[in-house]
Amino acid sequence: MFLMVGIERKEVIVSFIAALTLLAFSIYFFMVSVSLMSYVQPRVTASLLALIIGFICLSGSLNLFKATLYSRAASKEGEKEKS
């Protein structure tokens, strides 16, 4: 038998806030990367590092959104099976 753990509303809100925060950080680092490349003498290393950090934050944000949505769907399906 498959054991489902219900996800509480507070946990969903916290995970969505964390995902939005990571999304904001990724946008910030993408903008920093572009601004570092627009200097007269571009800072290539720093720009690439900021770009990598931005992609990591974006990946984490999307994975957190996806995991939260999947767990909500699984918990709702588990509640339907109990009824």
N, C-alpha and C positions, 0 to 999 in steps of 0.2 A: 504494500500500500504506500502511496506517495504522500509524504508528510508536508503540508503547506504551512508556512509561517505567515500570518497576516501582517500587513504593513500598515502602520498607524499613520494618521493624517499628519502628525507633527514631524515624523521622519520624512515624509514626502516633501513637506515644505522646506525642511532643512536641506535635503538633497537638491531640490530645485534652486534654492538660494546659493548653495555651493557651486552648482553648475553655472549659474548666471555670473557668479563672481569669477570663475575660471574663464568664462567667455569674455568678460570685460578685460581681464588681464591679457588674454590672447590678442584682443583688438588693440590694446595699449602697446604691446610689444611689437605688433605688426607696424603700427604707426611710428614707433621708435626706430624700427629697422629702416623704414622708408626715409625718415629724417636723417639718419646717419649716412645713408647713401647719397643724400642731396647736398652734402658739403662740397666745397671747392676741391678739397682732397678727401675723397670718400673714405670712410672708416669701414673697410670691407669686413675685417674680422669681427668687429663689434656688431656690425649690421647682421652678419650671418648668425652670430650667437643669439641676437635678439629675435631673429626669424625662427631659429630652432626652438627657442623658449616659447614663442608664440604658437608654433605648431603643436608642441607638447601640451600646452594649456588648452588649445582647441580640441585636441584629441581626448584629453581627460574630461572636458566639459561634455562633449558629445557622448562619450561612453557612460558618464554619470546620468545624463538624460535618458539614454537608451535602457540602462539597467533599472532605473526607477520606473519607467513605463512598463517594462517587462514584468517587474515584480508586482506592480499594481494589477496588471492584467491577470497574472497567475493567481494572485490572492482573490480577485473577484471571481475567477473561474472556480477556485477552491470553495468559495462561499456558495456558488450555485450548485456544486456537487453535493454539498452538505444538506441543502434544502430538499 
